[in-house]
Amino acid sequence: STYNVRLKVLPPFFEFCVNEGVFSSSPAEGLKYRRESPRIVDHAMEDIKKILDAIGAETFATLRDSTLLLLQLDTGVRPSEALQLRPSDVDLHTRRAFIRPATSKTRQGRTIFFSESTWSMLKRLVEVRPEEWSNDLPLFCTGYGEPWNTHSWTVQLRRYAEKAGLKRFSAYDLRHQHAIEALRNGMNVFELQKGMGHSTLSMT
């Protein structure tokens, strides 16, 4: 990955150097990307329960974080997509949420479905939102009513994981874990692709 990131910018740079007369030919010519080995994320469910216990749900922030973790694990939604969900995107009656095209990585809208446990947490989170907060404000926001970002959620989740005695855990791990658990429980891979918002089956 590190090699490929560097290689992405070197050929254009050396091509510029050739055009400027610095080199007669590009030193990067013939260099090819290296095939990355996929990293399989598979945490024990007991470890995820430990993280949930470490978070709790006593304050707005911990309720928000527990709910966000459950929603990601339940649906496989990308952290960036989840953090842009508005209250109006969530239908508590039918236990589903709509990822708007504008917030989707692939720019394709899709519907995700969540379990009763996640529904219960989402319901609590919606109920404790101050009435003066706009419905345009993301569902998962700060305690001051400001939008939250993926980096902050990742850092926060890492702290919870450390508190639970785990060495490594990221917000994106929840998306991978959802996929593995879905397949283990018999989900059709094509349905999984659709739910996760992948443009190709090979990505799934």
C-alpha positions, 0 to 999 in steps of 0.5 A: 500500500505504501509503495503504491501510494508513492508510485501514484505520484511519481510517474506524473512528476517525472513526466513533467521533468521530461517535458521540462528537459530535466531528464531525457526519459522518465526514471519511473517508466516500467514501474508497476503497482504491487498487488496488495494482500487483502487484510481480513478483519475478523474480531471475536464477537466477545471483543465487540461486546467488551467495547460496548460495555466499555462505552456504556450509554449513560450520557449523550456522547456514550449513547451516540457512540454505542448506537453508532457502533451497533448501526455499523455492525448491523448494516455495514454502513460506511462510517462517513455515510452513517455520520451524515444520516439525518433524523429524517433519513431514519424510519423507526417504524419500518427499521430502515434508513436511507443513504442519500446519493449525495452522502454515498461514496458511489453516489448511489442511494440505498436502503439499509435495514437494522435490528430491533436492538439497534432500533431501540438505541436509535429511538433513545438517541432521537428522543434525547435530541434537544428540540431546538436542534435542526432536523438537517443536523446529522443524527450522530453529532457532538453534544453541542449540536455540531457535525462529527467526522470520521476521524473523531469517531475512529479516535474515540473508538480506538480509546474504547477498544484500549479501555476494553483491553484490545490492541487494534480496532477501527471504525471501518473494522465494523463494516468488515465485521458486518460482512463476515457475520452476514455471510456466516449467517447465510446471507446471499453475497449479491444481497450483501453487495447491494446492502454495502453499496459496492459497485462491483461484486469483486469489491465485496 
